């Protein structure tokens, strides 16, 4: 839960960092992303970065839990 997971979108113009609890910790937007004035594109880039960081966090936690449990599915955990 203390680890951080980061993902980017738009060639790195938007970066999102989430915790192992999938809570957004940091959102970084390159000022160049604002130059075009396309708000919808920026919103899409933000969503993509946040969702990808969450996916990375989930997959990493699932993989680590499988390693710990030997692949046994524990009820209520992932």
Residue pairs with C-beta under 8 A, 6 or more apart in sequence:
1 19
1 20
1 21
2 19
2 20
3 19
3 20
3 57
3 60
4 17
4 18
4 19
4 25
5 17
5 18
5 19
5 20
5 53
5 54
5 56
5 57
5 60
6 15
6 16
6 17
6 18
6 53
6 56
7 15
7 16
7 49
7 50
7 52
7 53
7 55
7 56
8 14
8 15
8 16
8 49
8 52
9 45
9 46
9 48
9 49
9 52
10 33
10 45
10 48
10 49
12 30
13 29
13 30
13 32
13 33
13 45
14 27
14 28
14 29
14 30
14 33
14 42
14 45
14 46
14 48
14 49
15 26
15 27
15 28
15 49
16 24
16 26
16 27
16 28
16 46
16 49
16 50
16 52
16 53
17 24
17 25
17 26
17 27
17 53
18 24
18 25
18 50
18 53
18 54
18 57
19 25
19 57
20 57
20 60
20 61
22 54
22 57
22 58
24 50
24 53
27 46
27 49
27 50
29 42
29 46
33 42
33 45
34 42
58 78
61 78
62 78
65 74
65 77
65 78
